[in-house]
Amino acid sequence: MPGKHLVVVGGSDAGITAALRARQLDPGWDVTVFVADAFPNFSICGIPYYLSGEVGHWRNLAHRSTTDLEATGMVLRLDTRAIDIDTAGRRLVVRGPDGAASEVSYDVLVLGTGAVSARPPIPGLTGPAALGPGDGVHLLHSMGDSLAVAESISTRRPATAVIIGAGYIGLEMAEALTALGIRVTQIEALPEVLPTVDTHLGRLVRTELETHGVRVHTSTTVTGISRQSSGALDVHATGPGGPLTRTVDLVLVVVGVRPDTALAAAAGARLGAHGAIAVDEEMRTTLPGIFAAGDCVTTDHRMLGPGSWLPLGTTAHKQGLVAGENAIGGHRVFAGSLGTQVVKVFDVVAARTGLRDAEASSAGRGWQPVTVTTAADDHKAYYPGATPITLAVTGDRSTGRLLGAQLIGRRGAEIAKRVDTFAAALFTEMTVDQISDLDLSYTPPLGSPWDAVQIAAQAWTAQHQPQRPQRDRNQPADKGNPS
């Protein structure tokens, strides 16, 4: 379809993937990408490793350079924010770096506006007198945020810091700041750190934090942030032991994100879970000629169905590919997400996929979830360096279907790849017992004849699934349809 114009709003995972896919499949389409900042195709997930110094320069976080992207034939408009959509006239209104507004026509529009940091209603963090980066108080989500934190670290030379929030980014930043010699206090409102895994597994992560000198306060709510005349920051909170105050040089607020949907909502798009843009399995919005993908949209969950919200980079890439292909006439379907995640905290790695016990119970699918936790070595114990992996397997008591898995182990124990085994089993709707049938690799320095994931599955099966019926050896095997 020569002469057609695809416009993409957003220069992160979903938006750039959509633009690249469209150019790959049909170079006859003109593709223009509007990026609100100057950092197209940067790895937001890599920010903690830039701030820790493990990534030498912030430019190294770019998946592709601007030159690489423009070499594909797409047009990049940086520091240009989309401010309005005329759906009837198929025109996008943008404001450029000079502040002037202009219009651009489109045949198809893809929205990849992503998410923005949640700003909790804490006195000192909201309102006209709110403290900000100039005071050493930072939200952290974008490349602009990360550069501001780097500037604070360089100029303020903090010796102490409070991190509000103990999710993925909060935990990674606790490690990053500790690596810089900064003494960290971490405050989490929920009962344990890393609340995306069960409490007893989060407790293992907490132990790792404390082993490396991080002071952790859980079940603790921040009630205010104030600045002393000296420039020091007082973080006020209340927890199990009553009120407490920590005086520090730097404060990071990382309590999650919310979908950035103001542009779509103003245009009349239907919103779904958590205020994210509602899309179908082809990433179409309810607006004509407009697709959307990434952290700003709802997600089809393979176990829960449509309407979830899972702001993950892996999901954004997949949805962006679907949106880009369908925007130029394809009919690709997003296969759905399982919420597979992994995080490294110092020398511990934690991962999860699928549903936890409580999530499966509330899913309304009639499941009878039960979770069994076990431990297995990452490789044969007689080969030096074997370490235990803690695995929690969740299955349906009535059918034996695998519902989810959580793993905690040392770095080097292949936690990420082992959770991927569970994710593949969930994707194909295997039972817990069938995991034992998988033909997995083995050599003593790297594994066991029964891999740790299979040992965990067998522990679950032994407790909650009857033994397989034994076939009479004198009778031939039934090779027909078991149904």
Secondary structure, 3 states (H helix, E strand, C coil): CCCCEEEEECCCHHHHHHHHHHHHHCCCCEEEEECCCCCCCECHHHHHHHHCCCCCCHHHHECCCHHHHHHCCCEEECCCEEEEEECCCCEEEEECCCCCEEEEECCEEEECCCEEECCCCCECCECCCCCCHHHCEEECCCHHHHHHHHHHHHHHCCCEEEEECCCHHHHHHHHHHHHCCCEEEEECCCCCCCCCCCHHHHHHHHHHHHHCCCEEECCCEEEEEEECCCCCEEEEEEECCEEEEEEECEEEECCCEEECCHHHHHCCCCECHHHCECCCCCCECCCCCEEECCCCECEEECCCEEEECCCCHHHHHHHHHHHHHHHCCCCCCCCCECCCEEEEECCEEEEEEECCHHHHHCCCCCCCEEEEEEEEECCCCCCCCCCEEEEEEEEECCCCEEEEEEEEEECCCCHHHHHHHHHHHHHCCCECHHHHHCCCCCCCCCCCCCCHHHHHHHHHHHHHCCCCCCCCCCCCCCCCCCC
